[in-house]
Amino acid sequence: MILEERMKRAIAPRDDVFLRSELAHLGSEAQVSRALRGLIRDGVIVKLGVSVYAKAKKSVLSGDPIPVKPLEVLAPMALQKLGVVIYPSELTVQYNSGSSTQIPAGNVLNTGGRRINRRLSFGKQTIVYENNNSSTSRSR
C-alpha cells in the first residue's frame, strides 16, 4: 500500500484539522512531504499554514478544493492542537456585554498574553491575532 493511501486512511477518522506531526510516524520526512503534496494536488486536503492541514471538499461554485468548515472554525482547533488557549476577541466581549452594538466581523482570535507568529489562512481569508487587547497581524 502506498503512503498516500495510508495517509487517507489515517486522516479519515481524525478531526477536520490536523498537524503534520500527527502523520510523521507513517514515513520519513521526505516521504510524508511528497504524500501530503499529492493529497493536496488530489483535493483530499488543503494547507492552512506551516504544518497545518484541513480536510477538503469540492466547492459547489468553482469545483476547487476548499476546507470542509470555515477558517474561523478550523483555526481555533488548529491552535488548540498546538497548545494555544483561545479567548474571545475584545470586540466580541464588548458586543456580548452590551457595551457595543457593532457585530464583530473578521477572523480575530485573542491569544491572551501569548504572541503567535504562525500564519493561518486559506485563499484571501487570514486569521488576525489579538493579544493583551492589542491587535497584531502577521502578513507577508
Backbone as CSV, one residue per row, in Angstrom:
resi,resn,N_x,N_y,N_z,CA_x,CA_y,CA_z,C_x,C_y,C_z
1,MET,0.850,-1.174,0.000,0.000,0.000,0.000,0.902,1.245,0.000
2,ILE,0.618,2.192,-0.870,1.448,3.381,-0.938,1.097,4.334,0.208
3,LEU,2.011,5.242,0.488,1.875,6.125,1.643,0.656,7.032,1.544
4,GLU,0.320,7.501,0.344,-0.857,8.364,0.199,-2.124,7.647,0.648
5,GLU,-2.248,6.382,0.305,-3.425,5.613,0.729,-3.436,5.428,2.245
6,ARG,-2.267,5.168,2.824,-2.185,5.027,4.282,-2.547,6.342,4.966
7,MET,-2.122,7.457,4.363,-2.455,8.768,4.931,-3.949,9.045,4.839
8,LYS,-4.560,8.697,3.715,-6.011,8.884,3.582,-6.745,8.124,4.680
9,ARG,-6.306,6.910,4.941,-6.931,6.111,5.999,-6.673,6.706,7.378
10,ALA,-5.491,7.274,7.579,-5.158,7.879,8.873,-5.911,9.193,9.085
11,ILE,-6.183,9.915,8.009,-6.865,11.207,8.101,-8.367,11.033,8.316
12,ALA,-8.956,10.014,7.732,-10.411,9.837,7.756,-11.035,9.931,9.152
13,PRO,-10.521,9.236,10.173,-11.181,9.322,11.476,-10.782,10.550,12.309
14,ARG,-9.842,11.337,11.843,-9.347,12.491,12.603,-10.309,13.673,12.530
15,ASP,-9.975,14.698,13.333,-10.711,15.956,13.280,-10.567,16.561,11.886
16,ASP,-11.307,17.631,11.642,-11.259,18.283,10.338,-9.943,19.004,10.093
17,VAL,-9.193,19.280,11.138,-7.884,19.916,11.000,-6.860,19.021,11.693
18,PHE,-5.669,18.935,11.107,-4.643,18.082,11.699,-3.274,18.670,11.415
19,LEU,-2.318,18.228,12.198,-0.947,18.708,12.069,-0.097,17.665,11.375
20,ARG,0.960,18.110,10.740,1.886,17.199,10.075,2.487,16.213,11.071
21,SER,2.729,16.666,12.287,3.339,15.808,13.305,2.461,14.601,13.638
22,GLU,1.154,14.718,13.413,0.252,13.595,13.667,0.430,12.474,12.646
23,LEU,1.046,12.791,11.501,1.252,11.798,10.441,2.717,11.426,10.267
24,ALA,3.589,12.005,11.076,5.029,11.803,10.922,5.445,10.341,11.100
25,HIS,4.685,9.581,11.870,5.051,8.189,12.132,4.844,7.278,10.918
26,LEU,4.212,7.789,9.869,3.908,6.964,8.693,5.080,6.809,7.731
27,GLY,6.096,7.650,7.862,7.235,7.548,6.953,8.288,8.590,7.274
28,SER,9.284,8.661,6.420,10.348,9.648,6.617,9.813,11.040,6.285
29,GLU,10.604,12.061,6.605,10.179,13.439,6.325,9.891,13.648,4.849
30,ALA,10.777,13.165,3.992,10.607,13.344,2.550,9.376,12.601,2.041
31,GLN,9.166,11.388,2.532,8.003,10.607,2.104,6.703,11.294,2.520
32,VAL,6.657,11.770,3.761,5.456,12.435,4.257,5.206,13.715,3.458
33,SER,6.258,14.465,3.155,6.113,15.693,2.361,5.539,15.391,0.984
34,ARG,6.083,14.385,0.322,5.590,14.016,-1.012,4.129,13.571,-0.946
35,ALA,3.803,12.766,0.046,2.432,12.267,0.170,1.456,13.409,0.461
36,LEU,1.858,14.350,1.314,0.985,15.489,1.608,0.774,16.348,0.364
37,ARG,1.834,16.588,-0.398,1.691,17.348,-1.648,0.759,16.621,-2.621
38,GLY,0.854,15.299,-2.666,-0.031,14.520,-3.531,-1.484,14.614,-3.093
39,LEU,-1.727,14.583,-1.789,-3.099,14.702,-1.287,-3.667,16.093,-1.546
40,ILE,-2.812,17.110,-1.459,-3.254,18.473,-1.778,-3.587,18.563,-3.263
41,ARG,-2.735,18.003,-4.103,-2.955,18.010,-5.551,-4.254,17.292,-5.915
42,ASP,-4.556,16.187,-5.209,-5.764,15.409,-5.483,-7.017,16.032,-4.877
43,GLY,-6.857,17.068,-4.037,-8.013,17.734,-3.441,-8.564,17.043,-2.210
44,VAL,-7.777,16.166,-1.597,-8.218,15.470,-0.384,-8.054,16.374,0.834
45,ILE,-6.976,17.173,0.840,-6.704,18.090,1.933,-6.306,19.454,1.365
46,VAL,-6.357,20.472,2.228,-5.865,21.802,1.872,-4.905,22.248,2.970
47,LYS,-3.976,23.114,2.598,-2.988,23.603,3.548,-3.463,24.931,4.113
48,LEU,-3.469,25.043,5.448,-3.873,26.273,6.121,-2.679,27.083,6.594
49,GLY,-1.562,26.417,6.796,-0.366,27.082,7.284,0.773,26.088,7.332
50,VAL,1.888,26.497,7.908,3.043,25.625,8.019,2.669,24.443,8.915
51,SER,2.694,23.256,8.369,2.393,22.003,9.076,0.964,21.905,9.566
52,VAL,0.048,22.717,9.058,-1.363,22.678,9.441,-2.194,22.421,8.193
53,TYR,-2.994,21.355,8.232,-3.794,20.941,7.090,-5.229,20.720,7.528
54,ALA,-6.156,20.774,6.568,-7.562,20.523,6.846,-8.124,19.589,5.780
55,LYS,-9.130,18.832,6.164,-9.822,18.003,5.186,-10.498,18.924,4.180
56,ALA,-10.646,18.445,2.954,-11.184,19.289,1.888,-12.422,18.672,1.266
57,LYS,-13.193,19.545,0.636,-14.332,19.141,-0.191,-14.305,20.017,-1.427
58,LYS,-15.065,19.645,-2.448,-15.117,20.448,-3.674,-16.079,21.603,-3.478
59,SER,-15.673,22.766,-3.951,-16.532,23.941,-3.920,-17.679,23.752,-4.903
60,VAL,-18.880,24.106,-4.481,-20.036,23.993,-5.359,-19.930,24.997,-6.505
61,LEU,-19.315,26.148,-6.223,-19.229,27.204,-7.233,-18.112,26.990,-8.231
62,SER,-16.900,26.721,-7.734,-15.745,26.652,-8.635,-15.251,25.232,-8.907
63,GLY,-15.587,24.292,-8.032,-15.089,22.932,-8.181,-13.711,22.727,-7.589
64,ASP,-13.101,23.805,-7.084,-11.787,23.707,-6.448,-11.930,23.175,-5.027
65,PRO,-10.876,22.560,-4.488,-10.950,22.083,-3.100,-10.971,23.259,-2.122
66,ILE,-11.848,23.144,-1.124,-11.945,24.122,-0.037,-12.039,23.351,1.274
67,PRO,-11.728,23.990,2.408,-11.854,23.289,3.689,-13.306,22.880,3.943
68,VAL,-13.486,21.781,4.692,-14.830,21.284,4.977,-15.594,22.222,5.907
69,LYS,-14.896,23.016,6.678,-15.514,24.003,7.565,-14.834,25.351,7.331
70,PRO,-15.497,26.445,7.722,-14.873,27.764,7.533,-13.588,27.924,8.344
71,LEU,-12.737,28.828,7.895,-11.459,29.075,8.549,-11.633,29.512,9.998
72,GLU,-12.673,30.297,10.292,-12.881,30.757,11.665,-13.249,29.625,12.619
73,VAL,-13.648,28.484,12.095,-13.911,27.301,12.915,-12.651,26.435,13.026
74,LEU,-11.915,26.313,11.931,-10.740,25.443,11.901,-9.532,26.036,12.628
75,ALA,-9.352,27.354,12.561,-8.178,27.988,13.169,-8.098,27.762,14.679
76,PRO,-9.185,27.964,15.442,-9.084,27.663,16.883,-8.774,26.198,17.167
77,MET,-9.286,25.302,16.330,-8.990,23.881,16.508,-7.501,23.622,16.293
78,ALA,-6.927,24.246,15.270,-5.504,24.059,14.976,-4.649,24.631,16.104
79,LEU,-4.994,25.820,16.577,-4.214,26.433,17.646,-4.334,25.642,18.947
80,GLN,-5.486,25.067,19.186,-5.658,24.227,20.373,-4.734,23.008,20.301
81,LYS,-4.607,22.419,19.116,-3.698,21.285,18.946,-2.246,21.688,19.147
82,LEU,-1.958,22.968,18.906,-0.602,23.481,19.109,-0.381,23.948,20.547
83,GLY,-1.397,23.823,21.385,-1.256,24.175,22.798,-1.535,25.631,23.120
84,VAL,-2.228,26.342,22.236,-2.553,27.753,22.461,-3.982,27.850,22.973
85,VAL,-4.174,28.596,24.056,-5.506,28.810,24.611,-6.108,30.035,23.917
86,ILE,-7.335,29.894,23.440,-8.011,30.956,22.704,-9.105,31.561,23.583
87,TYR,-9.175,32.897,23.579,-10.191,33.633,24.318,-11.019,34.438,23.327
88,PRO,-12.214,34.909,23.734,-12.997,35.761,22.828,-12.262,37.063,22.545
89,SER,-12.407,37.575,21.336,-11.750,38.831,20.981,-12.383,39.984,21.767
90,GLU,-11.672,41.095,21.820,-12.144,42.266,22.569,-13.482,42.766,22.027
91,LEU,-13.631,42.797,20.711,-14.893,43.242,20.126,-16.039,42.290,20.452
92,THR,-15.766,41.000,20.490,-16.784,40.027,20.852,-17.216,40.217,22.299
93,VAL,-16.263,40.456,23.188,-16.578,40.685,24.602,-17.443,41.938,24.749
94,GLN,-17.086,43.006,24.042,-17.872,44.240,24.116,-19.285,44.026,23.586
95,TYR,-19.418,43.297,22.492,-20.739,43.044,21.920,-21.585,42.190,22.862
96,ASN,-20.989,41.141,23.426,-21.730,40.253,24.315,-22.114,40.926,25.628
97,SER,-21.314,41.884,26.091,-21.633,42.577,27.340,-22.640,43.696,27.121
98,GLY,-22.885,44.065,25.870,-23.856,45.103,25.574,-23.259,46.491,25.499
99,SER,-21.963,46.635,25.679,-21.337,47.954,25.613,-21.116,48.419,24.174
100,SER,-21.340,47.548,23.210,-21.212,47.908,21.808,-22.312,47.204,21.031
101,THR,-22.841,47.894,20.034,-23.865,47.275,19.183,-23.292,46.813,17.854
102,GLN,-21.998,47.060,17.663,-21.353,46.651,16.419,-21.047,45.164,16.459
103,ILE,-21.542,44.440,15.475,-21.314,43.000,15.408,-19.878,42.761,14.946
104,PRO,-19.106,41.960,15.703,-17.707,41.717,15.316,-17.624,41.015,13.972
105,ALA,-16.755,41.506,13.128,-16.539,40.895,11.817,-15.071,40.559,11.670
106,GLY,-14.784,39.651,10.802,-13.397,39.273,10.562,-12.990,38.085,11.411
107,ASN,-11.827,37.585,11.130,-11.293,36.414,11.814,-10.250,36.855,12.825
108,VAL,-10.696,37.247,14.014,-9.801,37.719,15.060,-9.846,36.734,16.218
109,LEU,-8.676,36.250,16.625,-8.567,35.334,17.756,-7.706,35.976,18.830
110,ASN,-8.171,35.965,20.054,-7.423,36.511,21.183,-6.626,35.376,21.810
111,THR,-5.334,35.548,21.893,-4.458,34.515,22.451,-3.988,34.875,23.856
112,GLY,-4.678,35.807,24.502,-4.274,36.215,25.843,-2.965,36.969,25.768
113,GLY,-2.024,36.605,26.596,-0.728,37.267,26.591,0.279,36.593,25.688
114,ARG,-0.134,35.581,24.978,0.797,34.807,24.156,0.931,35.402,22.762
115,ARG,2.158,35.543,22.316,2.433,36.061,20.978,2.504,34.898,20.006
116,ILE,1.808,35.006,18.888,1.749,33.940,17.895,2.366,34.442,16.593
117,ASN,3.298,33.687,16.039,3.909,34.017,14.755,3.306,33.232,13.602
118,ARG,2.579,32.189,13.908,2.062,31.283,12.878,0.953,31.957,12.064
119,ARG,1.082,31.886,10.758,0.065,32.439,9.884,-0.869,31.320,9.446
120,LEU,-2.156,31.506,9.701,-3.175,30.567,9.254,-4.078,31.290,8.267
121,SER,-4.196,30.730,7.070,-5.022,31.374,6.057,-5.456,30.355,5.015
122,PHE,-6.497,30.735,4.297,-6.916,29.971,3.130,-7.522,30.956,2.147
123,GLY,-7.003,30.948,0.934,-7.471,31.912,-0.059,-7.149,33.321,0.409
124,LYS,-8.146,34.179,0.447,-7.954,35.558,0.882,-8.257,35.758,2.361
125,GLN,-8.721,34.722,3.032,-9.027,34.827,4.462,-7.773,34.552,5.277
126,THR,-7.499,35.434,6.228,-6.345,35.282,7.096,-6.777,35.515,8.538
127,ILE,-6.224,34.739,9.449,-6.513,34.903,10.867,-5.650,36.033,11.414
128,VAL,-6.272,36.923,12.175,-5.576,38.015,12.838,-5.542,37.683,14.325
129,TYR,-4.393,37.867,14.952,-4.240,37.554,16.363,-4.292,38.826,17.192
130,GLU,-4.927,38.713,18.343,-5.040,39.811,19.277,-4.498,39.295,20.601
131,ASN,-3.557,40.021,21.191,-3.049,39.602,22.496,-2.923,40.816,23.404
132,ASN,-3.279,40.644,24.654,-3.267,41.747,25.623,-4.026,42.960,25.104
133,ASN,-5.155,42.717,24.479,-6.047,43.755,23.961,-5.414,44.619,22.881
134,SER,-4.315,44.172,22.285,-3.759,44.897,21.142,-3.772,43.969,19.944
135,SER,-4.293,44.429,18.865,-4.432,43.588,17.677,-3.130,43.611,16.868
136,THR,-2.635,42.410,16.577,-1.437,42.299,15.744,-1.714,41.298,14.647
137,SER,-1.252,41.596,13.481,-1.468,40.722,12.333,-0.124,40.331,11.738
138,ARG,-0.016,39.112,11.324,1.185,38.627,10.660,0.883,38.509,9.174
139,SER,1.320,39.463,8.415,1.104,39.370,6.964,2.456,39.456,6.266
140,ARG,2.605,38.676,5.242,3.856,38.631,4.483,3.569,38.716,3.025
